Amino acid sequence: MKIKILGTAAAEAWPAIFCNCETCQKVRELGGKDIRSRSSVIFDDTVLIDGSYDNFMHSIMEGVDFYKIKDVFITHEHSDHFIYDDYYPFFFYEDLSLYANELAIKDLLTYPEKPETWTGINVIKPFESVVTKDGHKITSIKAEHNPDQVNQLNYIIEFQGKCVPWLTDTGLYEDEKTWEFLSQFKFDTVISECTCWRDEKPFYHQTFEGVLKARERFLKMGCIKEDTPYYLTHFSHNIKMLHNEMVEIAKPYGIDICYDGLEIIV
């Protein structure tokens, strides 16, 4: 399984365009791995999870062939993960399918240029599975993210004997049904958000402390081993740490920090 991490930031990207804090200023000077665009990822060139404002630049800067994508999965309807104005061209490609929650689908169906004959949009609910055109099994679980809104999702990707969960946007799961469901999987790699890092009261996002709690629970359930690769992504510029600073904190726990353009082979 090949995973191409396109964007690793939260909604404001990094450096945030209207932010003049010391960290954002430093990032403008350093560039490189400290520049973070909004969250998006491709599995094996054909499965896209979340489309951000920045996908156009991903296609140019990273040389990503978006025309190879056959299936698109949206975690939730927030604008840094799903820009429905950018998705309307999908209506004109009959071999492309999109899966999302009810609110995202509602936005798409109201787009005035939608051809009446297009049937590629599909509602997916927690704990449902879909097999993509090239054989990826994608299973949804309920994310802990703005719980008053409908069915915001995380995904588990299985392909050619490998299994990887994509866990963003979400805080630490509170529903025991979710943990019970997760216990059936054996993960070869884990990719989790860590939006808030040190914030003691995150708004349904993950902190580093929460990441460690989740990792420990995965270990106890037998979902991972001590040496299972564990990656973090989806960082807010408000955590005020550079890439190398995060790497140094996470390294003793066997955890890696994603950066834009990172390729992971599982």
C-alpha positions in Angstrom: 0.0 0.0 0.0 1.3 3.4 -1.0 0.1 6.4 1.0 0.8 10.0 -0.3 0.2 12.6 2.4 -0.7 15.8 0.5 -1.6 18.2 3.3 -0.8 18.0 7.1 -2.4 21.2 8.5 -5.6 22.1 10.1 -8.1 24.6 8.7 -5.8 27.7 8.6 -2.8 26.0 7.0 0.7 26.8 8.2 1.8 29.5 8.3 -1.6 31.0 8.7 -1.9 33.8 6.2 -3.1 36.5 8.7 -1.0 35.3 11.6 2.1 37.2 12.6 3.1 35.0 15.6 6.7 34.0 16.2 6.2 30.5 14.9 4.4 31.4 11.7 7.1 34.0 11.0 9.8 31.4 11.6 8.0 28.9 9.2 8.0 31.6 6.5 11.8 31.8 6.9 12.5 28.1 7.1 10.0 26.7 4.5 10.5 22.9 3.8 8.7 20.5 6.1 7.4 23.4 8.2 5.1 24.6 5.4 1.8 22.7 5.8 -1.2 22.8 3.5 -4.7 21.5 4.4 -5.5 17.9 5.1 -5.7 15.5 2.1 -4.3 12.0 1.4 -4.2 9.5 -1.5 -4.0 5.8 -1.3 -2.3 3.9 -4.1 -2.9 6.8 -6.6 -6.7 6.0 -6.9 -8.4 6.6 -3.5 -8.6 10.2 -2.2 -9.6 11.0 1.4 -10.7 14.6 1.8 -10.3 17.4 -0.8 -8.9 20.7 0.4 -8.5 24.2 -0.9 -5.0 23.2 -1.7 -5.5 20.2 -4.0 -4.7 22.3 -7.1 -1.3 23.2 -5.8 -0.8 19.6 -4.7 -1.3 18.5 -8.3 1.3 21.0 -9.4 3.9 21.0 -6.6 3.7 17.2 -5.9 3.0 16.1 -9.4 -0.1 14.3 -8.3 -2.3 12.8 -11.1 -5.7 13.5 -9.8 -7.2 12.1 -13.0 -6.1 8.6 -11.7 -8.4 8.9 -8.7 -11.5 6.7 -9.0 -13.0 6.9 -5.5 -13.3 9.9 -3.1 -14.1 9.6 0.6 -15.0 12.7 2.7 -14.5 12.6 6.5 -16.9 15.5 7.1 -18.4 18.6 5.6 -16.1 21.2 7.1 -14.6 23.4 4.5 -10.9 22.4 5.0 -11.9 18.8 4.2 -14.7 19.2 1.6 -15.0 22.1 -0.8 -18.1 21.2 -2.8 -17.6 23.9 -5.4 -14.4 22.2 -6.3 -16.1 18.8 -6.6 -18.7 19.7 -9.2 -16.3 18.7 -12.1 -16.6 15.1 -10.7 -20.1 15.1 -12.0 -18.8 14.9 -15.5 -16.7 11.8 -15.0 -18.9 8.7 -14.9 -16.2 6.4 -13.5 -15.7 8.5 -10.4 -17.5 7.8 -7.1 -17.8 9.9 -4.0 -18.7 8.8 -0.5 -19.6 11.2 2.3 -22.0 11.9 5.1 -25.5 13.3 4.6 -24.6 17.0 5.0 -21.8 16.9 2.4 -24.0 15.0 0.0 -26.8 17.5 0.5 -24.4 20.3 -0.5 -23.4 18.4 -3.7 -26.9 17.6 -4.7 -27.9 21.3 -4.6 -25.2 22.3 -7.0 -27.0 23.8 -10.0 -24.8 22.3 -12.7 -25.3 18.7 -11.6 -26.3 16.5 -14.5 -29.5 14.6 -13.7 -28.1 11.4 -14.9 -25.0 11.3 -12.6 -25.2 8.6 -9.9 -21.7 8.7 -8.5 -22.6 10.2 -5.1 -23.1 7.9 -2.2 -24.0 8.4 1.5 -21.8 6.3 3.8 -22.6 5.8 7.5 -20.5 4.7 10.5 -19.5 1.0 10.5 -20.3 0.6 6.8 -17.8 -0.8 4.3 -17.3 -0.1 0.6 -15.1 -1.9 -1.9 -13.5 0.6 -4.4 -13.1 0.0 -8.1 -9.5 -1.2 -7.6 -10.2 -3.4 -4.6 -9.6 -1.2 -1.5 -12.0 -2.0 1.3 -12.9 1.2 3.1 -14.7 1.0 6.4 -16.1 4.0 8.2 -16.3 4.7 11.9 -17.8 7.6 13.8 -15.4 10.4 14.6 -15.5 12.4 17.9 -15.8 15.8 16.1 -18.7 18.2 16.6 -21.0 15.4 17.8 -24.1 17.6 17.4 -23.6 17.3 13.6 -24.4 14.2 11.6 -22.1 11.2 11.2 -18.6 12.8 10.9 -16.3 9.9 9.9 -12.9 8.3 10.1 -11.9 5.5 7.7 -10.0 2.2 7.8 -8.4 1.2 4.6 -7.6 -2.4 3.7 -5.8 -3.5 0.5 -3.7 -6.5 -0.5 -3.4 -7.8 3.1 -2.5 -4.4 4.7 -4.7 -2.3 7.0 -4.3 1.4 7.9 -6.7 3.7 9.8 -7.0 7.4 8.9 -8.1 9.1 12.1 -8.8 12.8 11.5 -10.7 14.9 12.5 -11.4 13.4 15.9 -10.8 13.6 19.6 -10.3 10.5 21.7 -13.2 8.1 21.0 -15.8 8.2 23.8 -18.2 5.5 22.5 -17.3 2.0 23.6 -19.1 0.7 20.5 -16.4 2.3 18.4 -13.6 0.7 20.4 -15.3 -2.7 20.3 -15.6 -2.3 16.5 -11.9 -1.3 16.2 -10.8 -4.3 18.2 -11.4 -6.6 15.3 -8.6 -5.0 13.2 -4.9 -5.5 13.0 -3.2 -2.3 11.9 0.0 -2.3 9.9 0.4 1.5 10.3 -1.7 4.1 12.1 -2.2 7.7 10.9 -3.8 9.9 13.5 -4.5 13.6 13.9 -2.9 15.7 16.6 -4.4 19.1 16.0 -4.1 20.6 19.4 -0.9 18.9 20.8 -0.8 20.5 24.2 -4.2 22.1 24.5 -5.9 20.7 27.7 -9.4 21.3 26.4 -9.5 20.6 22.7 -12.7 21.0 20.8 -13.1 17.5 19.6 -9.6 17.3 18.2 -6.6 15.2 19.5 -3.8 16.2 21.8 -0.5 14.4 22.1 -1.7 13.0 25.5 -4.8 11.7 23.8 -2.7 10.2 21.0 -0.7 8.2 23.7 -3.9 7.1 25.3 -5.3 5.9 22.0 -2.0 4.1 21.1 -2.0 2.4 24.5 -5.5 1.2 24.0 -4.7 -0.1 20.5 -1.8 -2.0 22.1 -4.0 -3.6 24.8 -6.6 -4.6 22.2 -4.0 -6.2 20.0 -4.6 -3.9 17.1 -1.0 -2.9 16.9 2.4 -4.0 18.2 5.0 -1.9 20.0 6.9 -1.4 16.7 3.9 -0.7 14.5 4.5 2.6 12.7 2.4 5.4 14.1 2.2 8.8 12.3 0.7 12.1 13.4 -0.8 14.7 11.0 -3.4 17.6 10.9 -1.6 20.2 13.0 -2.9 23.7 14.0 -0.4 26.5 13.8 -1.6 27.5 17.3 0.5 24.7 18.8 3.6 26.9 18.1 6.1 24.1 17.4 8.3 23.5 14.4 8.5 20.2 12.6 11.8 19.2 14.3 10.5 20.1 17.7 7.5 17.8 17.3 9.8 15.0 16.0 12.0 15.2 19.1 9.0 15.0 21.4 7.3 12.1 19.6 10.4 10.0 18.8 10.8 8.4 22.3 7.3 7.0 21.9 8.0 5.5 18.5 5.8 8.1 16.8 6.6 9.9 13.5 5.5 13.3 12.3 4.0 13.7 8.8 4.9 16.5 6.5 3.4 17.6 3.2 4.5 15.3 0.4 5.5 12.4 2.6 5.1 8.9 1.0 4.5 5.9 3.3 4.9 2.4 2.0 3.0 -0.2 4.1 
